[in-house]
Amino acid sequence: MQTPVKSIIGKVSLVLLISAAFGMFFSFLFNGIESFHIKHLIYTIVYSLCIGGSIMLGCSMIGQYLSKRYPWEKNPKKTLWIILSCSMGYSALAITAINALFYTFAVGRFVLQDFIPMLVINGLICLLITFIFLTVIYGWKFFRRWKVSLVKEEKMQKELISYQYEMLRNQVNPHFLFNSLNVLTSLVENDQSAAIQFIHKLSEVYRYILDMKDHDFVSLEEEMQLVQSYIFMQKYRYAESLIVNIRLEDIQSDKVIPVSVQMLIENAIKHNIITKEMPLTIKLYKDEDYLICENNLQKKQTLSNRNGIGLNNIRDRYSFFAPLPFTYGEVENNFVVKLPLIKTDKP
C-alpha cells in the first residue's frame, strides 16, 4: 500500500514526465531535428518542467481550496465550472509569466513587440494542453462525485421509505395498541369522561402519523402537539410515576423529522423502570441549536441489549438533513440525547 508521500511523489513525477514529453514533441513539431541539439533540448525540458510544475502545483492548490468552499457533494456542476474557470485563469497568468522570464533570459532584454508573437504561439499551445488535462481530470472528478451523489440520494430515498415504514410500525404495533386498549378499558369502566379524552388523544396520535408520513420535516411546534398527546396517554398508564418537564421557548423557526421527538420520549419510557418507588423523570429543553431529551437512568435489564436501535435510526435520518451531529449517551447517571434542530424553508 502506497504512503501519502510516495503517492504525491509519484503524481508529481508523472506530471513532470508528461510535461517534458509534450515539450519535446511540440519542439520537434516546430523545429525539426534541431530540437535534439543539446542546448535546445535542455532549454525545452526546463521550460516544459517549469510550465507543467507551476500549473500542476497551482491548480492543485486551487482545486483543494475551492473543493472545500464549494463541496462536490452539494453541486458538482457548479463546483466543476468554478474550479475549471479559476484554474484556467491561473494557468494563463502562469504561462504568461514563465514565457516572459524565459524570453528575457534567452534574448537578454524584454521587447514587448517581439514577445507577444512568441507568447501567442507558446501560450496558446500550453493553454490548450492545460485545458485538455484539466477538463479530463476535473471531468472525471465531476462524474465520480455525481455518481456518488446519485447513489447517496438513492440510499437516502430507500432509508426514507424504510424510516417511514419503521415509524408507522413502531407506533401502530400490537404493544402500543394493547397498552392503549387496556387503559381505555379501565377508563370506560371507571371514568367515561376520561375515556373520551383518551380516545381523542389516541386519534390525534394516529392522525398526525398518517398526515406527516410523507413529510421530510415538520415544525417543532407541530411535533410537540404529538408529544403532548402521547404523554397524556402515558400519564394514564403510569400516573405520577412518569414526570415530564418541558421547557421550550422560541421554537417558531425550528424543524424536526416527523415523530423523532416522540420516539425519544418513547425510548426513555420503553427502556427504563417506572414505578412509584422509582419514578422516571424526562426533561425536554433547548440548548442553542439542539433539542435535549434527558432522563434519569434506571434500565430494564431485559431491554438493555436493544438500547440504541431506534436512536441509530433517528441519527441516520438526521445525518442527511442536519449539519450538526445527532448524539446520545450516558452522562452522570442520566441518559442524554442531543437532537439537532433543522433550519430550512422547505415545508
LOPARO-370539 format. One line per 2 residues: their letters; for each residue x, z, y of C-alpha. Coordinates in nm, 3 decimals. Example, Ala and Ser with C-alpha at 12.3 -4.5 7.8 and 13.67 -1.06 7.14 Angstrom:
BEGIN
AS> 1.230,0.780,-0.450 | 1.367,0.714,-0.106 $
//
This chain:
BEGIN
MQ> 0.000,0.000,0.000 | 0.140,-0.104,0.339 $
TP> 0.211,0.161,0.601 | 0.078,0.103,0.957 $
VK> 0.432,0.041,1.086 | 0.508,-0.219,0.817 $
SI> 0.172,-0.384,0.882 | 0.244,-0.412,1.257 $
IG> 0.596,-0.545,1.197 | 0.455,-0.800,0.953 $
KV> 0.192,-0.921,1.202 | 0.443,-0.942,1.488 $
SL> 0.692,-1.133,1.272 | 0.422,-1.377,1.163 $
VL> 0.310,-1.445,1.520 | 0.666,-1.497,1.641 $
LI> 0.743,-1.727,1.348 | 0.432,-1.935,1.420 $
SA> 0.520,-1.944,1.791 | 0.871,-2.072,1.716 $
AF> 0.734,-2.331,1.472 | 0.482,-2.463,1.727 $
GM> 0.750,-2.470,1.997 | 0.984,-2.677,1.779 $
FF> 0.701,-2.909,1.675 | 0.598,-2.994,2.031 $
SF> 0.961,-3.017,2.142 | 1.025,-3.273,1.870 $
LF> 0.700,-3.450,1.964 | 0.814,-3.496,2.325 $
NG> 1.195,-3.509,2.293 | 1.253,-3.656,1.950 $
IE> 1.586,-3.592,1.778 | 1.732,-3.436,2.093 $
SF> 1.521,-3.127,2.032 | 1.755,-3.037,1.742 $
HI> 2.063,-3.012,1.965 | 2.178,-2.654,1.950 $
KH> 2.135,-2.577,2.322 | 1.791,-2.736,2.338 $
LI> 1.690,-2.570,2.011 | 1.788,-2.221,2.132 $
YT> 1.603,-2.279,2.460 | 1.290,-2.394,2.275 $
IV> 1.291,-2.100,2.032 | 1.347,-1.837,2.305 $
YS> 1.078,-1.997,2.523 | 0.832,-2.008,2.233 $
LC> 0.903,-1.647,2.133 | 0.850,-1.526,2.491 $
IG> 0.521,-1.712,2.519 | 0.399,-1.605,2.174 $
GS> 0.518,-1.244,2.204 | 0.376,-1.180,2.552 $
IM> 0.042,-1.336,2.468 | 0.016,-1.153,2.135 $
LG> 0.101,-0.814,2.287 | -0.115,-0.859,2.596 $
CS> -0.419,-0.999,2.417 | -0.391,-0.729,2.151 $
MI> -0.400,-0.454,2.416 | -0.686,-0.626,2.597 $
GQ> -0.880,-0.659,2.272 | -0.830,-0.292,2.180 $
YL> -0.933,-0.167,2.524 | -1.239,-0.389,2.558 $
SK> -1.348,-0.320,2.199 | -1.377,0.049,2.290 $
RY> -1.557,-0.024,2.617 | -1.787,-0.286,2.461 $
PW> -1.816,-0.194,2.090 | -1.860,-0.485,1.850 $
EK> -2.137,-0.294,1.671 | -2.367,-0.289,1.976 $
NP> -2.349,-0.652,2.088 | -2.092,-0.867,1.902 $
KK> -2.171,-1.182,2.101 | -2.120,-1.012,2.438 $
TL> -1.800,-0.845,2.317 | -1.666,-1.179,2.189 $
WI> -1.714,-1.359,2.520 | -1.578,-1.072,2.731 $
IL> -1.262,-1.033,2.521 | -1.209,-1.409,2.491 $
SC> -1.253,-1.464,2.867 | -1.020,-1.179,2.965 $
SM> -0.761,-1.282,2.705 | -0.761,-1.642,2.826 $
GY> -0.729,-1.528,3.188 | -0.433,-1.309,3.099 $
SA> -0.277,-1.588,2.889 | -0.299,-1.832,3.178 $
LA> -0.118,-1.586,3.408 | 0.143,-1.502,3.144 $
IT> 0.211,-1.868,3.066 | 0.247,-1.949,3.437 $
AI> 0.486,-1.658,3.497 | 0.706,-1.735,3.194 $
NA> 0.720,-2.104,3.279 | 0.822,-2.017,3.635 $
LF> 1.103,-1.791,3.508 | 1.235,-2.047,3.260 $
YT> 1.212,-2.329,3.516 | 1.405,-2.124,3.774 $
FA> 1.668,-2.031,3.515 | 1.708,-2.392,3.396 $
VG> 1.716,-2.556,3.743 | 1.883,-2.272,3.933 $
RF> 1.618,-2.268,4.203 | 1.241,-2.286,4.234 $
VL> 1.087,-2.608,4.369 | 0.711,-2.596,4.365 $
QD> 0.664,-2.972,4.371 | 0.877,-3.014,4.058 $
FI> 0.742,-2.703,3.887 | 0.373,-2.799,3.899 $
PM> 0.404,-3.114,3.678 | 0.605,-2.918,3.421 $
LV> 0.351,-2.633,3.431 | 0.063,-2.874,3.378 $
IN> 0.221,-3.015,3.063 | 0.369,-2.697,2.913 $
GL> 0.095,-2.466,3.040 | -0.193,-2.674,2.909 $
IC> -0.031,-2.711,2.568 | 0.035,-2.334,2.544 $
LL> -0.312,-2.252,2.672 | -0.475,-2.488,2.424 $
IT> -0.284,-2.334,2.132 | -0.369,-1.985,2.259 $
FI> -0.737,-2.073,2.289 | -0.746,-2.206,1.933 $
FL> -0.574,-1.897,1.795 | -0.788,-1.651,1.993 $
TV> -1.106,-1.835,1.901 | -1.017,-1.821,1.532 $
IY> -0.912,-1.452,1.543 | -1.198,-1.320,1.757 $
GW> -1.446,-1.560,1.597 | -1.359,-1.406,1.261 $
KF> -1.396,-1.056,1.407 | -1.730,-1.156,1.557 $
FR> -1.851,-1.292,1.223 | -1.731,-0.983,1.039 $
RW> -1.891,-0.741,1.287 | -2.210,-0.947,1.298 $
KV> -2.226,-0.934,0.919 | -2.167,-0.556,0.923 $
SL> -2.439,-0.510,1.185 | -2.684,-0.711,0.973 $
VK> -2.603,-0.502,0.667 | -2.636,-0.182,0.873 $
EE> -2.969,-0.296,1.018 | -3.099,-0.384,0.672 $
KM> -2.981,-0.047,0.543 | -3.150,0.126,0.836 $
QK> -3.477,-0.054,0.765 | -3.460,0.044,0.400 $
EL> -3.385,0.403,0.490 | -3.667,0.399,0.743 $
IS> -3.912,0.288,0.476 | -3.766,0.543,0.236 $
YQ> -3.788,0.814,0.502 | -4.147,0.730,0.586 $
YE> -4.240,0.744,0.221 | -4.045,1.068,0.173 $
ML> -4.207,1.212,0.484 | -4.556,1.143,0.352 $
RN> -4.467,1.252,0.001 | -4.326,1.581,0.126 $
QV> -4.630,1.656,0.336 | -4.905,1.521,0.111 $
NP> -4.772,1.687,-0.201 | -4.956,1.895,-0.459 $
HF> -4.793,2.222,-0.349 | -4.892,2.172,0.014 $
LF> -5.249,2.086,-0.083 | -5.264,2.361,-0.343 $
NS> -5.150,2.630,-0.100 | -5.375,2.500,0.177 $
LN> -5.679,2.487,-0.053 | -5.608,2.839,-0.179 $
VL> -5.601,2.969,0.177 | -5.909,2.767,0.263 $
TS> -6.100,2.902,-0.040 | -6.021,3.257,0.066 $
LV> -6.129,3.187,0.423 | -6.456,3.024,0.317 $
EN> -6.543,3.336,0.117 | -6.442,3.585,0.387 $
DQ> -6.444,3.414,0.728 | -6.627,3.083,0.768 $
SA> -6.533,3.053,1.135 | -6.164,3.080,1.047 $
AI> -6.218,2.832,0.763 | -6.350,2.575,1.011 $
QF> -6.044,2.627,1.233 | -5.817,2.589,0.932 $
IH> -5.984,2.262,0.832 | -5.940,2.130,1.187 $
KL> -5.569,2.214,1.182 | -5.527,2.058,0.838 $
SE> -5.691,1.738,0.958 | -5.466,1.736,1.267 $
VY> -5.158,1.755,1.046 | -5.269,1.463,0.830 $
RY> -5.388,1.258,1.126 | -5.055,1.299,1.303 $
IL> -4.858,1.199,0.994 | -5.068,0.888,0.940 $
DM> -5.067,0.789,1.310 | -4.691,0.834,1.357 $
KD> -4.558,0.697,1.028 | -4.474,0.358,1.187 $
HD> -4.307,0.502,1.500 | -3.931,0.538,1.532 $
FV> -3.967,0.812,1.796 | -4.232,1.044,1.935 $
SL> -4.222,1.273,2.234 | -4.119,1.629,2.164 $
EE> -4.447,1.740,2.319 | -4.644,1.544,2.057 $
EM> -4.422,1.673,1.778 | -4.480,2.032,1.894 $
QL> -4.856,1.984,1.858 | -4.797,1.910,1.490 $
VQ> -4.561,2.209,1.465 | -4.821,2.440,1.621 $
SY> -5.089,2.319,1.378 | -4.852,2.364,1.086 $
IF> -4.753,2.715,1.197 | -5.120,2.803,1.246 $
MQ> -5.188,2.717,0.882 | -4.880,2.901,0.755 $
KY> -4.973,3.214,0.951 | -5.295,3.239,0.750 $
RY> -5.084,3.245,0.437 | -4.804,3.478,0.548 $
AE> -4.975,3.669,0.832 | -4.733,3.900,1.019 $
SL> -4.455,3.830,0.768 | -4.389,3.499,0.944 $
IV> -4.271,3.522,1.304 | -4.215,3.203,1.504 $
NI> -4.075,3.225,1.857 | -4.088,2.900,2.057 $
RL> -3.912,2.874,2.392 | -3.913,2.514,2.514 $
ED> -3.906,2.403,2.877 | -3.859,2.066,3.049 $
IQ> -3.922,1.859,2.736 | -4.117,1.575,2.901 $
SD> -3.835,1.321,2.858 | -3.720,1.439,2.515 $
KV> -3.799,1.246,2.198 | -3.752,1.312,1.829 $
IP> -3.810,1.136,1.499 | -4.167,1.200,1.374 $
VS> -4.216,1.514,1.164 | -3.845,1.610,1.192 $
VQ> -3.912,1.936,1.379 | -4.197,2.026,1.144 $
ML> -3.962,1.966,0.850 | -3.716,2.219,0.999 $
IE> -3.991,2.484,1.002 | -4.099,2.385,0.651 $
NA> -3.739,2.401,0.529 | -3.697,2.755,0.662 $
IK> -4.023,2.872,0.501 | -3.952,2.699,0.170 $
HN> -3.601,2.838,0.118 | -3.643,3.197,0.232 $
II> -3.820,3.508,0.103 | -4.117,3.604,0.322 $
TK> -4.273,3.949,0.272 | -4.388,4.243,0.483 $
EM> -4.064,4.419,0.398 | -3.856,4.106,0.466 $
PL> -4.027,3.906,0.744 | -3.892,3.562,0.832 $
TI> -3.821,3.500,1.199 | -3.787,3.140,1.317 $
KL> -3.670,3.056,1.669 | -3.711,2.718,1.839 $
YK> -3.531,2.661,2.170 | -3.334,2.402,2.370 $
DE> -2.961,2.412,2.427 | -2.863,2.125,2.658 $
DY> -2.931,1.805,2.458 | -3.013,1.984,2.135 $
LI> -3.323,2.141,1.986 | -3.214,2.452,1.796 $
CE> -3.404,2.586,1.496 | -3.271,2.925,1.387 $
NN> -3.391,3.167,1.120 | -3.262,3.482,0.952 $
LQ> -3.121,3.422,0.604 | -3.294,3.570,0.300 $
KK> -3.257,3.293,0.045 | -3.476,3.233,-0.254 $
QT> -3.237,3.215,-0.548 | -3.449,2.959,-0.733 $
LS> -3.414,2.707,-0.447 | -3.060,2.780,-0.334 $
NR> -2.917,2.478,-0.517 | -3.159,2.239,-0.348 $
NG> -3.100,2.353,0.007 | -2.986,2.067,0.230 $
IG> -3.157,1.769,0.063 | -3.430,1.744,0.328 $
LN> -3.185,1.820,0.609 | -2.949,1.546,0.490 $
NI> -3.242,1.307,0.504 | -3.306,1.401,0.868 $
RD> -2.933,1.378,0.950 | -2.909,1.025,0.807 $
RY> -3.204,0.912,1.016 | -3.067,1.064,1.338 $
SF> -2.727,0.900,1.285 | -2.887,0.564,1.374 $
FA> -3.057,0.673,1.697 | -2.879,0.974,1.848 $
PL> -2.525,0.970,1.996 | -2.485,1.341,1.921 $
PF> -2.447,1.465,1.562 | -2.716,1.648,1.365 $
TY> -2.562,1.968,1.228 | -2.670,2.269,1.027 $
GE> -2.513,2.570,0.861 | -2.493,2.947,0.828 $
VE> -2.389,3.143,1.139 | -2.365,3.523,1.121 $
NN> -2.640,3.571,0.861 | -2.860,3.312,1.032 $
FV> -2.928,2.953,0.938 | -2.893,2.730,1.245 $
VK> -2.998,2.366,1.271 | -2.898,2.162,1.579 $
LP> -3.124,1.860,1.616 | -3.011,1.611,1.886 $
LI> -3.279,1.511,2.134 | -3.318,1.136,2.183 $
KT> -3.319,0.987,2.531 | -3.479,0.644,2.522 $
DK> -3.751,0.437,2.687 | -3.854,0.291,2.351 $
P> -4.205,0.409,2.252 $
//
